[in-house]
Amino acid sequence: MTQLTFSPDVVLLDIEGTISSQPYVIEVLYGYLRRHMPAYVAAHRDDPVIQKILADTVVLSGSDADPVETLLGWLAEDRKAPPLKKIQGLIWENGYAEGAFKGHIYADALAVLKRWHAAGIPLYIFSSGSIQSQVQFFQFNRAGDLRFLFKGHFDTDTGAKVETASYGKIAEAIGVAPERLLFFSDNPRELVAATAAGVPNVHVLREDTPPDARFAEIRSFEEVELTPGAR
């Protein structure tokens, strides 16, 4: 097994396709959202939060179509629209509370992240899902409550994951130079953005993720060794 060695001050992680199965997210989480959104909205139409989400959907879409249909269309397109992100968190919260599903994390990722956490390496998440939904994903997980592993979370309120500026903002928020971060993702567009920001990164190959010779690559987090940084 080839080992990649880094000495970051902070590790930044994507979720879907990186530490968790992309099919799980699409089939289980998105499937639940697709099936339950119409009934959830109908049951909460008097809730000011839902009313604002629907109003924001109409404004953002520029259409007088049914906002629920618009949201479902955005879901099918995997569009990172703020109103969709907000309603995702609310509906998934309901699903987690009812025990309809639990979050998934790869065994290799879990074992290695636990070791890094125990070694005092700060771990952060950067996902397109809302911070609320990220926290729920780790709180209600098949492996137990994993919230203790992560020092903080970032979502697209910081910026799109494919935008270079987002990674600079994250480094500034954490209080480290970009080159002291180490970012893991399955998405080459995100890695290109991180590289442009000066953030070292690793391409994680899961399921059918094609290799990309531009990046350092792993198929398991066991292939990564972290040595002490300047923390």
N, C-alpha and C positions, 0 to 999 in steps of 0.2 A: 504493500500500500504506500503510495506516494504521500509524503507529509508536506503540507504547506505551513510555513512558520511566519507568524506576525507578532508584533509587540505593540498593540494599540492601547490607548487609554480607555476607550469606550467601544462597545460592539453595538451596531445598529442592524436590526433584523426585519426583513419582510416576513409576512405570514404565509399567504396563499402560494403554494408551489415551492416554498422554501423550508419552513419548519412544519407546515401542515399540507395535507394532500389537496391539490387543486380540485380533483373530482369530488372530494368530500365537500368542499366549499360550494361548488356549483350544484351538485346534486342534492345535498342535504340542506345547507343553509339557504341557498337561492331558491331551491325547490319549495321549502317551507314558506319563504317570503312570497313567492308567486301564488301559492295556493291560498294563503291566509290574508293577503293584503286587502282584497275587496271587502271581506267580512269585517276585518279589523277597522277599516276606515268607516264603514257603515255604522259600526257599534260606537264609534268615538267621534262622530261628526260634530258634536257640540263642544268638543275639547278644543280650546283655543290653540293648543300646540298643533293639532291635526289641521285645524282651519288655516293656520299660517303655512304649514307645509303644502297644502293644496293650493293656496293663493300664490306661493312662491313658485310652484310648479307651473301654474298658468303663465306667470310673468316670464319665467325662464324659457318656456317652450314657445311663447308668442302665439299660442293657439287657444281656441275656445273649446277644444276637445275635452272629454272627461279626463280630469287630472289623474285619476287612478289608472286609466288606460295609458296615459302618458308615462306615468311612473313605471308601469309594467313594461312598456316599450323600452324605456331607459335600462331597465334591469336586463332585458334580453340582449341589449347592445353592450352591456357591461359599461355603461356610461357613468362616470364619477360625478354625478350631479348632486349638489348639496341637499336638495329636498329628499332625494332618494336615500342618501346616506342617513339622514335624520330618521326617516320612517323605518329604515332597516333596523336601526338600533332599538326602536320601540317595539317592533314586532318580534325581533329576536329575543329581547328581554322577556317577552311573554312566553315564547317557546322554551327558553331555558328554565323559567320559573315553573312551567308545567312539566318539565322533564321530557319534552318532545325530542330532544337531541342533546348531545354533549360535544364540546370542542375536541378536535383531533390534533395530536402532535406526533411526529415521527419519533420512534424510539431512540434513534441515534441522536437526534436534536435534543431530546429531553435529557439524555444522559450527559451530553457534553455541556449543555447550558447549565445544568446543575453543578457541574465541576467548575465552570467559569464563574458562576455566582459564588460558589464556596471559596474560590481563589480571590474574590474581591473585585472582579472585573464587572463594571457597570454594564447592564444590558438594557437596551431601549428597543422599542418597536416603532416602525414606520410603515403604516398600512393605509390603503385607501378607505378601509372601513372606519367608521367613527371611533373615537377613543372609547366611548361608551360600549360599543360592540366588541372592541378589542378586549377590554377588561372582562366583559361577560364571557368571551371565548376562553379565556384562561381561568376564570373563576369556576365555570361549570365545564370542566374538562374531563375526559375519560381517565386521565392520569391524576385526577384530584385537583384541588385548588392550587394553581400555579402562579397566582398573582405575585407571590413573594419573589419570584425570579427577576422581575423587571422593575427598573428604577423609574421608568417613565415611558410615555407613549406619544407618538405624533401621528396626525392624520392629514388629510388634504387641506385642512384649514391653514396648515403651514405652507402648503403649495403642492402642486402636482408632483408625483414621484418621478416623472420624466423631465422635470425642469431643474436645471442646474442650481438655480437660486435656492431651491428647497433645502438642499444639503448644507449650504452655507448658513441658512437660518437655523437649522437643527444644531449644527456645531456651535453657533453663537449661543443658542438657548441652553445648551448643556454646559458651555463654558470651556470648550476645547478648540484647538485649531483643527481645521478639516482633515489635515493629514494624520491626526491622532485618532480619527474614527476608523472603524472597519465595518463595511456594509456588506451584507449577504442578501442576494436576491436571485430569483430564477429568470428575471426579465432583463434582457440585454439593453433595452432602451433606458431603464432605470440605472443600469451600471454605467452606461455612456454619460448620463447626466452626473452621476456621482464622480466619475473620473474627471469630468470637466471642472468640477468643484474642488478637485484636489483630494477627494476621499478615496482611499484604497478600498478595493472591493473584491468579492468572490462570487462567481457564477455557480449557483447550486443547480445540479442536474437531477430532476425528479421525474418519474414516470416517462413521458415522451418528450421531455425538454431536450431540444437539439443542442449539441456542443457548439461553442463559439470560440474560435482560436484567439480572439482579442482579449480574453479574460483568463485569470486563474480560475480553475474549475474543480469542483468536488462532487462526489455522489453521496458522500456521508460526512457529517460533521466530525466524525472520528478521524478524518484526514487532515484536520486543522489542529495545529499546536500553537497556543498563545504563550509567549514569554512575557515577563513583567514589563510594563511600560513605565512611564514617568508619573504615574498616579500619585 
